[in-house]
Amino acid sequence: MVSDADKATKTTYTTDDIMAAILDLRKDNSAIQETTKAIQDSVAALEIRVKALELKPGGQAGLYPPPKDLASSAPQLPLSTSPAATELVADLTAVLWPKKFQVFKDKYDAINLDTGLNNQLTKMILKWHLPGQKLAVGKPEYKTVIEAELGILCLYDEPVMELMRGLKYLMHSIVPEEKSKLAEEDGLQASQGLKLLLDRYGFDVKPEMVNQCIIETACNLYDCDSSLKKQTKSWRLASDFLEEVSSIDSKDWEIPKLATALKIVCYPEDEIVFGNPHKMFTPNELSKLVTDAPKYEDSGIVKAIILGRYKEMVFLYDLKAQHKKELASLIKKAKEAYEAEQTRDWRGERSFE
């Protein structure tokens, strides 16, 4: 429950704050009407303006184009604009920043198994390494040389390889001074995270098939799921209304079904634009939702919040379907190109024989 002191100092509330406060205040009948009206009056100045709400993972608006009726003032970006690289750079730079960058004209001269470390690289490592720290390296031979010559424990394993793949992909954003170009297979090689993501959606992709468009579309698909997941808490809080007003136990319902139920009791005359209510609910459930709708007028539920969240959910599911369809098409083309190249290579080898 929001205290009087908090009300005096806090000028912005999240939708979760509002929903939790309403659910708490409903236990105190004497305060319901006054507090609910105050909250409803402030809704327009809060997140219910719905600048795409949390359509950008991380809480900022405008990564994806929100529905026009939700956020006419929000930046309208084309659906093909990918937030993946920007989002990854933002996440990485929050926890990762360069200590020192040096250019080595001859990488082999700087570190190799035969001659070890040169003086320039040795000085840089010793300057920035702190006692007890472990050094993540990009190749097993680097680990061998540094541990043998400097006595510094190094890490080279699958998690480190995953990190290195990400750093290579974003190298020019993290270290603008780096002018050299990575080999395409280094920059686009499928990471374990990307492989798990593609597996989750039923796509079997070889590392050699991965290209820039596949990476960006897969990241966009993940962003949609991440944004939908962030809605879960708000919907679960709101489900208490169904239990208290209609005696409907919705704790095991999936979010689309729960959101649709709350949309029905708040706006029973409106058309349901996502899914088929007759398939989502049993005849008794659907009948009760429609019949009980007038009871929610004085329940303390804030309809604007429900409507905003519902439209956001529908938008995200539609966007997710678009990205998934686009990803399937990209992977199909990449697979066809890969198989064609393999066939050409095989025929070339046969001709040579």
Backbone torsions as a table, in degrees:
resi	resn	phi	psi	omega
1	MET	NA	140.1	-178.8
2	VAL	-82.8	124.5	-178.0
3	SER	-77.8	166.5	177.9
4	ASP	-62.0	-37.6	179.5
5	ALA	-63.4	-41.0	179.5
6	ASP	-64.9	-39.8	-179.3
7	LYS	-62.2	-33.1	-176.9
8	ALA	-74.2	-27.5	-173.9
9	THR	-108.9	-24.8	-175.5
10	LYS	-93.8	119.1	-175.3
11	THR	-102.5	-14.2	-179.2
12	THR	-129.4	131.0	179.7
13	TYR	-118.7	146.5	171.9
14	THR	-83.5	165.2	177.8
15	THR	-62.5	-33.2	178.1
16	ASP	-66.6	-39.1	176.4
17	ASP	-58.3	-47.2	-177.1
18	ILE	-64.0	-46.1	-177.3
19	MET	-64.4	-42.2	179.7
20	ALA	-65.0	-39.7	179.8
21	ALA	-65.0	-41.4	-179.6
22	ILE	-64.6	-44.7	-179.2
23	LEU	-62.5	-36.2	179.2
24	ASP	-71.3	-42.9	-176.1
25	LEU	-69.9	-23.2	-179.8
26	ARG	-62.1	-19.6	178.6
27	LYS	-76.3	-16.8	179.6
28	ASP	-112.4	91.0	-171.8
29	ASN	-59.3	-30.9	-177.2
30	SER	-68.2	-22.6	-176.6
31	ALA	-102.9	-5.0	-171.9
32	ILE	-59.7	-56.0	-172.4
33	GLN	-61.8	-47.0	-176.9
34	GLU	-64.4	-47.4	-176.4
35	THR	-69.5	-41.0	179.9
36	THR	-61.4	-41.8	179.2
37	LYS	-63.5	-40.9	179.5
38	ALA	-63.0	-40.3	179.4
39	ILE	-68.4	-42.5	-179.9
40	GLN	-62.9	-36.8	178.5
41	ASP	-65.1	-29.7	-177.5
42	SER	-90.0	-8.3	-174.9
43	VAL	-58.2	-41.4	-177.0
44	ALA	-60.5	-27.5	-179.2
45	ALA	-91.0	-2.9	-177.4
46	LEU	-101.6	-152.5	-177.5
47	GLU	-69.8	-10.9	-177.8
48	ILE	-74.3	-6.6	165.6
49	ARG	-63.2	-21.3	173.1
50	VAL	49.8	64.3	169.4
51	LYS	-73.8	64.5	-174.4
52	ALA	64.3	8.1	176.6
53	LEU	50.7	-110.8	-177.0
54	GLU	-110.5	34.1	-176.1
55	LEU	-62.6	-25.4	171.0
56	LYS	-94.7	118.2	175.8
57	PRO	-53.1	132.7	-176.2
58	GLY	107.4	-8.5	170.1
59	GLY	98.3	0.7	179.6
60	GLN	-100.6	153.5	-175.4
61	ALA	-96.3	158.7	166.7
62	GLY	104.0	-0.1	177.6
63	LEU	-68.1	-42.8	177.3
64	TYR	-110.0	152.8	179.4
65	PRO	-73.5	114.2	179.2
66	PRO	-73.2	161.3	176.9
67	PRO	-56.0	142.7	-174.8
68	LYS	-59.9	-36.8	-177.9
69	ASP	-76.1	-9.6	178.6
70	LEU	-92.9	-40.4	-172.7
71	ALA	-150.2	74.8	-178.0
72	SER	-66.0	-22.2	-178.2
73	SER	-93.9	-5.9	-178.8
74	ALA	-74.5	152.4	178.8
75	PRO	-58.4	131.6	-179.1
76	GLN	-101.6	101.8	179.8
77	LEU	-101.6	148.4	177.2
78	PRO	-64.4	151.8	-177.7
79	LEU	-61.4	-26.1	-177.9
80	SER	-78.4	-11.4	178.5
81	THR	-66.4	122.4	-176.6
82	SER	-96.3	129.2	175.9
83	PRO	-88.3	-0.6	-168.7
84	ALA	-57.8	-53.8	-175.8
85	ALA	-64.8	-44.2	179.3
86	THR	-59.8	-43.2	-177.9
87	GLU	-66.1	-41.5	-179.6
88	LEU	-65.8	-41.3	178.8
89	VAL	-63.1	-42.8	-179.8
90	ALA	-62.0	-43.0	-180.0
91	ASP	-65.8	-42.9	-176.7
92	LEU	-68.8	-42.7	-176.4
93	THR	-71.0	-12.7	175.9
94	ALA	-73.9	-24.9	-177.3
95	VAL	-125.8	-4.2	-173.1
96	LEU	-138.4	129.2	176.5
97	TRP	-148.1	149.2	-176.9
98	PRO	-71.9	134.5	174.5
99	LYS	-86.7	-43.5	-176.8
100	LYS	-156.7	139.8	176.8
101	PHE	-128.8	129.2	176.9
102	GLN	-133.6	146.7	177.7
103	VAL	-96.3	128.7	175.9
104	PHE	-114.2	112.7	-178.2
105	LYS	-61.4	-35.7	179.8
106	ASP	-123.4	101.4	-177.3
107	LYS	-63.6	-35.6	-179.6
108	TYR	-64.6	-36.0	178.6
109	ASP	-69.1	-30.4	-177.9
110	ALA	-71.2	-40.3	-179.4
111	ILE	-157.0	126.1	174.9
112	ASN	-159.6	164.0	-175.5
113	LEU	-68.9	-24.7	-175.7
114	ASP	-81.6	-49.6	-175.1
115	THR	-106.7	-6.3	178.1
116	GLY	78.9	-142.0	-177.3
117	LEU	-95.9	141.1	173.6
118	ASN	-84.7	171.8	-173.5
119	ASN	-64.8	-39.5	-177.4
120	GLN	-62.3	-47.3	-178.8
121	LEU	-70.8	-36.2	178.6
122	THR	-60.2	-46.1	-179.4
123	LYS	-62.9	-40.3	-178.0
124	MET	-66.1	-44.1	-179.9
125	ILE	-63.4	-47.2	-177.5
126	LEU	-66.3	-30.6	-179.7
127	LYS	-67.7	-38.8	-172.2
128	TRP	-102.9	-13.5	180.0
129	HIS	-80.4	134.4	178.0
130	LEU	-104.8	149.7	-179.8
131	PRO	-55.7	134.0	178.3
132	GLY	90.1	-14.3	179.2
133	GLN	-76.4	148.4	172.3
134	LYS	-104.3	147.3	-174.9
135	LEU	-108.8	120.2	176.1
136	ALA	-80.2	131.3	-177.7
137	VAL	-127.5	158.3	-173.6
138	GLY	-91.1	-7.8	-179.6
139	LYS	-143.1	148.9	-179.2
140	PRO	-63.4	-32.3	179.9
141	GLU	-68.6	-29.6	176.0
142	TYR	-64.6	-41.7	178.5
143	LYS	-59.9	-45.5	-178.6
144	THR	-61.7	-46.9	-176.1
145	VAL	-68.4	-47.9	-175.8
146	ILE	-66.1	-41.4	178.9
147	GLU	-65.4	-39.0	-177.6
148	ALA	-71.6	-41.0	-173.9
149	GLU	-90.3	-34.2	-175.0
150	LEU	-111.4	-10.3	-179.4
151	GLY	68.4	21.6	179.4
152	ILE	-97.5	124.3	179.0
153	LEU	-67.1	133.0	-178.1
154	CYS	-118.6	155.3	178.6
155	LEU	-114.1	128.4	171.8
156	TYR	-147.9	99.7	179.9
157	ASP	-150.5	-171.5	-175.6
158	GLU	-61.0	-44.4	177.2
159	PRO	-60.7	-39.0	178.7
160	VAL	-67.1	-40.8	177.5
161	MET	-60.5	-38.7	177.8
162	GLU	-63.0	-43.8	177.5
163	LEU	-61.7	-44.1	-178.9
164	MET	-63.6	-37.3	177.3
165	ARG	-62.1	-42.5	178.2
166	GLY	-65.0	-40.3	179.2
167	LEU	-65.3	-39.2	178.3
168	LYS	-63.6	-41.2	-178.4
169	TYR	-63.6	-34.2	-176.0
170	LEU	-108.9	16.6	-171.5
171	MET	-54.6	-45.2	-173.8
172	HIS	-74.1	-17.6	175.7
173	SER	-84.1	-38.0	-177.9
174	ILE	-79.7	-39.3	-179.5
175	VAL	-125.5	84.5	-177.5
176	PRO	-58.9	-25.0	-178.7
177	GLU	-68.4	-18.8	-179.0
178	GLU	-71.4	114.7	-176.0
179	LYS	-101.6	-19.1	-176.4
180	SER	-70.7	154.3	179.8
181	LYS	-101.9	136.1	177.3
182	LEU	-78.5	151.5	171.7
183	ALA	-62.5	145.3	-174.9
184	GLU	-57.6	-38.2	-178.8
185	GLU	-66.5	-27.6	176.7
186	ASP	-73.6	-42.2	-176.1
187	GLY	-75.3	-29.5	-173.0
188	LEU	-113.1	1.4	-179.0
189	GLN	-58.1	134.1	-176.9
190	ALA	-64.4	126.9	176.2
191	SER	-81.7	167.8	177.9
192	GLN	-64.4	-37.7	178.5
193	GLY	-62.0	-44.0	178.6
194	LEU	-65.3	-39.8	179.0
195	LYS	-61.9	-44.2	178.5
196	LEU	-63.0	-39.2	179.5
197	LEU	-64.2	-46.3	179.9
198	LEU	-65.8	-38.0	176.7
199	ASP	-61.6	-39.4	-179.1
200	ARG	-59.5	-35.0	-179.3
201	TYR	-93.8	8.1	173.8
202	GLY	84.4	21.5	-179.7
203	PHE	-105.6	125.8	177.4
204	ASP	-101.8	106.6	-173.4
205	VAL	-125.1	128.7	174.8
206	LYS	-78.9	147.5	179.3
207	PRO	-53.6	-34.3	-177.8
208	GLU	-68.6	-17.0	-177.4
209	MET	-89.0	-14.3	-173.5
210	VAL	-71.0	134.9	175.0
211	ASN	-133.6	177.9	-175.5
212	GLN	-59.2	-43.0	-177.9
213	CYS	-64.5	-38.5	178.9
214	ILE	-64.9	-43.4	179.8
215	ILE	-60.8	-49.0	-176.4
216	GLU	-66.5	-41.0	-179.7
217	THR	-68.2	-38.8	177.0
218	ALA	-62.9	-40.1	178.0
219	CYS	-66.3	-38.7	176.9
220	ASN	-63.3	-39.5	177.6
221	LEU	-63.4	-42.5	177.3
222	TYR	-63.4	-40.3	178.9
223	ASP	-59.0	-40.7	178.5
224	CYS	-61.9	-46.8	179.5
225	ASP	-62.7	-39.0	179.7
226	SER	-63.7	-42.2	179.4
227	SER	-67.0	-38.5	177.3
228	LEU	-64.9	-38.5	179.5
229	LYS	-63.7	-34.7	-179.6
230	LYS	-66.6	-20.3	178.8
231	GLN	-76.8	-18.8	-169.4
232	THR	-54.6	-45.5	-175.8
233	LYS	-60.7	-43.9	-179.6
234	SER	-62.3	-42.9	-179.6
235	TRP	-67.4	-37.6	179.7
236	ARG	-67.4	-36.6	175.6
237	LEU	-63.3	-43.4	-177.7
238	ALA	-69.4	-22.5	-178.5
239	SER	-64.2	-19.3	177.4
240	ASP	-60.4	-29.6	178.0
241	PHE	-62.9	-40.5	-179.9
242	LEU	-63.2	-38.1	179.9
243	GLU	-68.8	-44.7	-173.5
244	GLU	-78.3	-36.1	-176.6
245	VAL	-89.9	-42.3	-174.0
246	SER	-113.0	0.8	-178.4
247	SER	55.4	38.0	177.9
248	ILE	-103.0	123.0	178.2
249	ASP	-87.1	108.5	-175.8
250	SER	-114.1	14.8	-173.4
251	LYS	-64.9	-23.5	180.0
252	ASP	-99.5	4.5	-179.8
253	TRP	-76.4	147.6	172.2
254	GLU	-74.1	157.7	-173.4
255	ILE	-58.9	-43.3	178.7
256	PRO	-57.9	-39.9	179.5
257	LYS	-68.0	-43.6	179.8
258	LEU	-63.5	-45.2	180.0
259	ALA	-62.5	-40.2	179.4
260	THR	-65.1	-40.2	178.9
261	ALA	-61.3	-45.0	-179.5
262	LEU	-69.0	-34.3	175.4
263	LYS	-63.9	-39.4	-179.0
264	ILE	-65.5	-44.7	-177.2
265	VAL	-72.2	-24.8	178.0
266	CYS	-85.3	-36.9	-177.3
267	TYR	-135.7	70.5	-174.4
268	PRO	-63.4	-22.7	-178.0
269	GLU	-87.3	-15.5	-177.0
270	ASP	-75.5	153.4	176.8
271	GLU	-76.1	139.8	174.9
272	ILE	-86.1	116.0	-173.0
273	VAL	-96.3	-3.5	-178.2
274	PHE	-130.0	114.1	179.3
275	GLY	79.2	173.7	-179.4
276	ASN	-111.2	111.2	-177.8
277	PRO	-57.5	-31.4	-178.7
278	HIS	-69.9	-19.9	175.1
279	LYS	-95.3	-28.7	-179.9
280	MET	-71.5	-40.7	-171.4
281	PHE	-116.7	155.3	171.1
282	THR	-72.7	159.7	177.8
283	PRO	-55.2	-38.7	-179.9
284	ASN	-67.2	-41.9	179.6
285	GLU	-62.6	-46.7	-177.7
286	LEU	-64.9	-41.7	179.2
287	SER	-62.6	-41.1	-179.0
288	LYS	-67.6	-38.8	178.8
289	LEU	-61.2	-45.0	-178.8
290	VAL	-69.7	-42.6	-178.4
291	THR	-66.1	-38.7	-176.1
292	ASP	-83.2	-5.0	-175.2
293	ALA	-51.0	-43.6	180.0
294	PRO	-61.1	-26.6	-178.8
295	LYS	-66.6	-21.8	-176.6
296	TYR	-81.1	-8.4	179.7
297	GLU	-60.4	-38.2	-178.4
298	ASP	-109.0	20.9	-175.8
299	SER	-85.5	-15.3	-176.6
300	GLY	96.2	-2.8	178.9
301	ILE	-70.5	139.0	179.2
302	VAL	-96.5	106.0	-173.7
303	LYS	-62.4	-35.2	-177.9
304	ALA	-61.5	-36.6	178.3
305	ILE	-66.5	-45.9	-179.8
306	ILE	-60.7	-45.4	-178.8
307	LEU	-64.0	-44.1	179.9
308	GLY	-62.3	-45.2	179.5
309	ARG	-66.3	-37.3	-179.4
310	TYR	-65.2	-45.9	179.3
311	LYS	-64.1	-37.5	177.5
312	GLU	-63.2	-43.5	-179.9
313	MET	-62.0	-45.8	-179.9
314	VAL	-61.1	-44.6	179.2
315	PHE	-59.1	-45.2	-178.0
316	LEU	-66.5	-39.5	178.4
317	TYR	-66.4	-39.4	177.0
318	ASP	-64.7	-42.9	179.4
319	LEU	-65.1	-39.6	178.1
320	LYS	-60.9	-42.8	179.5
321	ALA	-63.2	-39.3	178.0
322	GLN	-63.0	-46.1	-179.3
323	HIS	-64.9	-37.9	-179.4
324	LYS	-67.4	-39.8	177.6
325	LYS	-65.5	-42.9	178.7
326	GLU	-63.8	-40.5	-180.0
327	LEU	-64.5	-41.0	178.7
328	ALA	-61.1	-40.4	179.5
329	SER	-67.3	-42.4	179.9
330	LEU	-63.9	-42.0	-179.4
331	ILE	-68.2	-37.6	177.6
332	LYS	-61.0	-45.6	179.0
333	LYS	-65.1	-41.0	179.7
334	ALA	-64.8	-38.6	179.2
335	LYS	-66.8	-41.3	179.1
336	GLU	-63.7	-41.8	179.5
337	ALA	-66.1	-40.7	179.6
338	TYR	-63.6	-45.2	-178.9
339	GLU	-66.9	-35.8	177.3
340	ALA	-64.7	-40.9	178.7
341	GLU	-66.3	-40.3	177.9
342	GLN	-62.3	-38.9	178.9
343	THR	-65.5	-41.8	178.1
344	ARG	-63.2	-41.9	179.3
345	ASP	-63.7	-40.8	-178.3
346	TRP	-66.1	-42.5	179.6
347	ARG	-66.3	-36.0	178.0
348	GLY	-63.9	-40.5	177.9
349	GLU	-66.7	-39.7	179.5
350	ARG	-64.8	-40.2	179.7
351	SER	-65.5	-37.9	-179.7
352	PHE	-65.2	-37.9	179.4
353	GLU	-66.5	NA	NA
